[in-house]
Amino acid sequence: MPKSALLSTSTKDVKSVEVIDLLVTQPSKHSFDERVQGLHLSVDLEKKVHKVCESLSDKCFNNHRLSTSEEEELATEVLLLRHKFTELVWQTKRFNQAALTIIQNIYLFRNRKIFFDPSGPLYERERHEALLLFSSHKERQSLPLSNTFQHLIIARVWNRIASQSSQEDYNSIELNELQLVVERLNTIRNIYVMLTTGLVKKIVSQLGDIYREGISNEDAYQIGSFGVARAAYRYHHSCGVRFSTYAANWIRKEVQRQSLHGRLIRISTNTIEQFSLAQKNNDTENVEQYSQIIKQCSCIQDVTSALDDHTPYSHYIASEQEAFIEEKELKRNVEKTIKAKLSGKECDVIKRRFGLPPYTNTPQSIVEISKVYGVTRSSIYQLESKALKTLKKVFMPIMSPV
């Protein structure tokens, strides 16, 4: 079992770490056994965890499985810890701003849920209710379980709190209590990883040949463990499936994404899967469709590689003077297209972001541009995103194979 998958993510300098999913904490003052005891799990489950720890320390990697009752126990504990985290953030004024900032920018999550309650309102209405809730925090009052943050929100709120906290802040009661909750979440994550070694091995052994080309079995097993870690934070038995079923999807997704990440030609995992499925089912229509997508990606990569490999000493590329003229003409055409296809404000935002004339060699950040226009950062994000989508529609047909 890879040791790094079993250790809680921690760092001495939380400001230097950008957290996306796995929760970063200060180094723990307690051993793993002490942290497991602090969870107050059932006697049988606690004994199983200690037994697995001993087998791992002896390098005896046996296959272990979670029973249905153990899955429900761990999932319930995770939900209660997520609720405790949400409640502490809501009750503490200094943490409220971090939550409000994340909720205000919720459109970046592409219509993801904020709260645990599956029957609650969706998207914009839920976002509005969340803003009202965290704008009126009340100390020493309980928060309904339905208002528990989803893990994606917890990860970003915690990242914001940790990145803005100094070493002295960790001496405060509020931050210590919040970190204890995060540490316990990480402990349960480690328990899930240790007790699903057999599941990870099984899923990795079933991977197709196309993924084995770019990744070894040992690496695939390591990455699969992180897939389990991601599933552990999110799973709850109310979704109607076993943890093994839920985690299997995350394991495959994580290994597939990482195995395709290092390829010279970047093609999405979904495209590869659909192309393979169409070939297996002799679906000529879909085979042709996904073949064109793959060829298009290859063509774009060839163009990029040709530009990257350009040197004045190449026997197959034009002279330095010709290359300079071509580059100048390309920039002129790009500027002309941007001016023709984008609105005035969108055009100016793109020019500022990428250092195009009249802002040559001085690319500006979203924060700087928002200050220039006197609007929020989210407005500039939306303008940039809309402009890039427009330009993609214009340039992609030009680079497609004839």
C-alpha positions in Angstrom: 0.0 0.0 0.0 1.5 3.4 -1.0 2.3 5.2 2.2 1.5 8.6 0.8 -2.1 7.6 0.4 -2.4 6.6 4.0 -1.0 9.8 5.5 -3.1 12.8 6.2 -2.3 15.7 3.9 -0.4 18.2 6.0 2.0 21.1 5.6 4.0 23.4 7.8 3.1 26.4 5.6 -0.5 26.3 4.5 -0.2 29.4 2.5 2.1 27.7 0.0 -0.5 25.0 -0.8 -3.4 25.4 -3.2 -6.1 23.0 -2.0 -8.6 21.8 -4.5 -10.0 18.6 -3.0 -7.9 16.9 -0.3 -8.0 18.8 3.0 -4.7 20.3 4.2 -4.1 20.7 7.9 -1.2 21.6 10.2 0.9 18.6 11.3 -1.1 16.5 13.8 0.0 16.3 17.4 -1.5 12.8 17.8 -0.7 9.4 16.4 -3.0 7.7 14.0 -4.2 5.3 16.7 -5.1 8.2 18.9 -7.0 9.9 16.1 -9.0 6.7 15.4 -9.9 6.5 19.1 -11.1 10.1 19.0 -13.7 9.2 16.4 -15.5 6.9 18.9 -16.3 4.2 16.3 -17.9 0.9 17.2 -15.6 -1.7 18.9 -15.5 -4.1 16.0 -14.7 -1.4 13.4 -12.0 0.1 15.6 -10.4 -3.4 16.1 -10.4 -3.9 12.3 -8.7 -0.6 11.7 -6.0 -1.4 14.3 -5.5 -4.8 12.7 -5.1 -3.3 9.3 -2.6 -0.8 10.6 -0.5 -3.6 12.0 -0.6 -5.6 8.8 0.5 -2.5 6.8 3.4 -1.8 9.2 4.5 -5.4 8.7 4.2 -5.0 4.9 1.5 -7.7 4.8 -1.0 -6.3 2.3 -4.1 -8.4 2.8 -7.4 -7.6 1.0 -9.9 -6.0 3.4 -13.5 -5.2 2.9 -16.1 -2.9 4.6 -19.4 -4.5 5.6 -22.6 -2.6 4.9 -23.0 -1.6 8.6 -19.4 -0.3 8.6 -20.0 1.7 5.5 -23.1 3.3 7.0 -21.2 4.0 10.3 -18.3 5.8 8.5 -20.6 7.7 6.1 -22.7 8.9 9.0 -19.6 10.1 10.8 -18.4 11.9 7.8 -21.8 13.7 7.4 -21.8 14.7 11.1 -18.3 16.1 10.7 -19.3 18.0 7.6 -22.2 19.4 9.5 -20.0 20.3 12.4 -17.6 22.2 10.0 -20.5 24.0 8.4 -22.0 25.0 11.8 -18.7 26.3 13.1 -18.2 28.4 10.0 -21.7 29.8 10.4 -21.4 30.5 14.1 -18.0 32.2 13.8 -18.0 35.7 12.3 -14.3 35.6 11.2 -15.0 32.5 9.1 -18.3 33.8 7.6 -16.6 36.0 5.0 -14.7 33.0 3.6 -18.0 31.1 3.1 -19.8 34.1 1.6 -16.9 34.6 -0.9 -17.1 31.0 -2.1 -20.9 31.0 -2.3 -20.9 34.3 -4.2 -18.7 32.7 -6.9 -20.7 29.5 -7.0 -21.3 29.8 -10.7 -17.7 28.7 -11.2 -18.7 25.2 -10.0 -21.1 24.7 -12.9 -24.4 24.3 -11.2 -23.1 22.2 -8.3 -25.2 21.8 -5.1 -24.1 23.8 -2.0 -25.9 21.9 0.7 -26.4 18.2 1.5 -30.2 18.1 1.3 -31.0 16.4 -2.0 -34.7 17.6 -1.9 -33.7 21.2 -1.3 -33.7 24.1 -3.9 -31.3 24.0 -6.8 -28.6 26.3 -8.1 -29.5 30.0 -8.1 -32.3 29.7 -5.5 -30.1 27.6 -3.3 -27.2 30.1 -3.7 -29.5 32.9 -2.7 -30.7 31.1 0.4 -27.1 30.2 1.4 -26.1 33.9 1.1 -28.9 34.9 3.4 -28.1 32.2 5.9 -24.4 33.1 6.1 -25.0 36.8 6.1 -26.9 36.4 9.4 -24.7 34.2 11.6 -25.9 33.4 15.1 -23.5 32.3 17.8 -24.3 29.2 19.9 -27.3 28.2 17.8 -27.6 24.9 15.9 -27.8 24.6 12.2 -30.2 22.1 10.5 -28.6 19.0 9.1 -30.0 19.9 5.7 -27.8 22.9 5.6 -24.6 20.9 5.7 -22.0 21.9 3.1 -21.2 19.6 0.2 -17.5 18.5 0.3 -16.5 20.7 -2.7 -17.7 23.8 -0.8 -16.0 22.6 2.5 -12.7 22.1 0.6 -12.7 25.7 -0.8 -13.9 27.3 2.4 -11.2 25.6 4.4 -8.6 26.4 1.8 -9.5 30.1 2.0 -9.5 30.1 5.8 -6.2 28.3 6.0 -4.5 30.4 3.4 -5.5 33.6 5.2 -4.5 32.4 8.7 -1.1 33.1 10.2 0.7 30.8 12.6 -0.5 32.8 15.6 -4.2 32.3 14.4 -3.8 28.6 15.0 -3.6 29.3 18.7 -7.2 30.5 18.7 -9.9 28.2 20.0 -12.1 28.7 16.9 -9.5 27.7 14.3 -8.2 24.8 16.5 -11.7 23.4 16.7 -12.2 23.8 13.0 -8.9 22.1 12.2 -9.8 19.2 14.5 -12.9 18.6 12.4 -10.8 18.6 9.2 -8.3 16.3 10.9 -11.0 13.8 11.8 -12.3 13.9 8.2 -8.8 13.1 7.0 -8.7 10.2 9.5 -11.9 8.7 8.1 -10.5 9.1 4.6 -7.4 7.1 5.6 -9.6 4.4 7.1 -11.5 4.1 3.9 -8.3 3.9 1.9 -6.9 1.1 4.1 -10.0 -1.0 4.0 -10.5 -0.8 0.2 -7.1 -2.2 -0.9 -8.7 -5.1 -2.6 -11.2 -2.9 -4.4 -8.5 -0.7 -5.8 -6.5 -3.7 -7.1 -9.6 -5.1 -8.7 -10.5 -1.9 -10.6 -6.9 -1.3 -11.7 -6.6 -4.8 -13.1 -9.7 -4.2 -15.2 -8.3 -1.1 -16.9 -8.1 -1.2 -20.7 -4.8 -1.4 -22.6 -5.1 2.2 -23.8 -4.6 3.4 -20.2 -1.7 1.0 -19.5 0.4 2.6 -22.2 1.0 5.8 -20.2 1.0 4.5 -16.6 2.5 1.5 -14.7 0.4 -0.8 -12.4 2.1 0.6 -9.3 1.3 4.2 -10.3 -2.3 3.2 -11.2 -2.7 1.6 -7.8 -1.3 4.8 -6.1 -3.7 7.0 -8.1 -6.6 4.7 -7.5 -6.1 5.2 -3.8 -6.6 8.9 -4.3 -9.8 8.1 -6.1 -11.0 6.3 -2.9 -10.0 9.4 -0.9 -12.2 11.6 -3.0 -15.1 9.2 -2.8 -14.7 8.9 1.0 -15.4 12.6 1.6 -18.6 12.6 -0.5 -20.2 9.2 0.1 -23.4 8.8 2.1 -25.5 5.6 2.1 -28.7 7.6 1.4 -27.6 7.7 -2.3 -28.8 4.1 -2.5 -25.5 2.3 -3.4 -22.7 0.6 -1.6 -19.5 2.5 -1.0 -17.6 0.0 -3.2 -19.9 0.8 -6.2 -19.6 4.6 -5.5 -15.9 4.5 -5.1 -15.3 2.3 -8.2 -16.4 5.2 -10.4 -14.0 7.6 -8.7 -11.1 5.1 -9.0 -11.6 4.7 -12.7 -12.0 8.4 -13.3 -8.9 9.3 -11.4 -6.7 6.7 -13.1 -8.0 7.4 -16.6 -7.5 11.2 -16.1 -3.9 10.8 -14.9 -3.0 8.2 -17.5 -4.1 10.5 -20.3 -2.7 13.6 -18.8 0.9 13.1 -19.8 0.1 12.2 -23.5 1.5 14.4 -26.3 -2.0 14.6 -27.8 -4.6 15.6 -25.2 -7.9 13.8 -25.7 -10.7 13.7 -23.1 -11.3 10.4 -21.3 -15.0 10.5 -22.4 -13.9 10.6 -26.1 -11.6 7.7 -25.7 -14.3 5.6 -23.9 -17.0 6.4 -26.4 -14.7 5.7 -29.4 -13.7 2.3 -27.8 -17.3 1.4 -27.1 -18.4 2.3 -30.7 -15.7 0.1 -32.1 -16.7 -2.8 -29.8 -20.4 -2.4 -30.9 -19.5 -1.9 -34.6 -21.2 1.5 -34.5 -19.7 3.0 -37.7 -21.5 6.3 -37.3 -20.1 7.0 -33.8 -16.7 5.5 -34.8 -16.5 8.1 -37.6 -17.7 10.9 -35.4 -15.1 10.3 -32.6 -12.4 9.6 -35.2 -12.9 13.1 -36.5 -12.6 14.5 -33.0 -9.3 12.6 -32.4 -8.0 13.7 -35.8 -8.9 17.3 -35.0 -7.0 17.1 -31.7 -4.0 15.6 -33.5 -4.0 18.4 -36.1 -4.1 21.1 -33.4 -1.2 19.3 -31.6 0.8 19.1 -34.8 0.4 22.9 -35.4 1.4 23.6 -31.8 4.4 21.3 -32.0 5.5 22.9 -35.2 5.5 26.3 -33.6 7.3 25.1 -30.5 10.0 23.3 -32.5 10.7 26.4 -34.7 14.4 27.3 -34.8 16.5 29.3 -37.4 18.6 26.2 -37.9 15.9 24.0 -39.2 16.2 22.8 -42.8 12.4 22.5 -43.1 11.3 25.9 -41.8 11.6 29.3 -43.4 14.4 31.7 -42.6 14.3 34.0 -39.5 13.1 36.9 -41.6 10.2 34.9 -43.1 9.2 33.5 -39.7 9.2 37.1 -38.2 6.9 38.2 -41.0 4.6 35.2 -40.5 4.5 35.8 -36.8 3.7 39.5 -37.3 0.9 38.7 -39.8 -0.5 36.1 -37.4 -0.7 38.6 -34.6 -2.3 41.1 -36.9 -5.0 38.6 -38.0 -5.6 37.6 -34.4 -6.1 41.2 -33.3 -8.3 41.9 -36.3 -10.5 38.8 -35.5 -10.8 39.8 -31.8 -11.9 43.3 -32.8 -14.4 42.0 -35.3 -16.0 39.2 -33.3 -16.0 40.6 -29.7 -17.8 43.5 -28.2 -15.8 46.5 -27.1 -15.6 45.5 -23.4 -14.9 41.8 -24.2 -12.2 42.9 -26.7 -10.5 45.1 -24.1 -10.6 42.4 -21.4 -9.0 39.8 -23.7 -6.3 42.3 -24.7 -5.5 43.2 -21.1 -5.5 39.5 -20.0 -3.1 38.3 -22.8 -0.9 41.5 -23.1 -2.1 42.4 -26.7 -1.6 46.0 -28.0 -2.0 48.5 -26.6 -1.1 46.5 -23.4 1.9 44.7 -25.0 4.0 42.6 -22.7 1.9 43.6 -19.7 -0.8 40.9 -19.1 -3.2 42.0 -16.3 -4.8 39.9 -13.7 -8.6 39.6 -13.1 -8.2 41.7 -10.0 -6.4 44.5 -11.8 -9.0 44.6 -14.6 -11.9 44.6 -12.2 -10.4 47.7 -10.5 -10.1 49.4 -13.8 -13.8 48.9 -14.6 -15.0 49.2 -11.1 -16.9 45.9 -11.1 -16.6 42.6 -9.3 -14.1 39.9 -10.3 -16.9 37.6 -11.2 -18.1 40.0 -13.8 -14.7 40.0 -15.5 -14.5 36.2 -15.2 -17.8 36.0 -17.1 -16.8 38.4 -19.8 -13.5 36.5 -20.3 -15.2 33.1 -20.4 -17.8 34.4 -23.0 -15.1 36.0 -25.1 -12.9 32.8 -25.2 -15.9 30.6 -26.2 -16.6 33.0 -29.1 -13.0 32.9 -30.2 -12.8 29.2 -29.9 -15.8 28.8 -32.4 -13.9 31.1 -34.8 -10.5 29.5 -34.7 -11.3 25.9 -34.3 -12.7 25.5 -37.9 -9.5 27.1 -39.2 -7.3 24.5 -37.5 -9.5 21.5 -38.5 -8.2 19.0 -41.1 -9.4 19.6 -44.6 
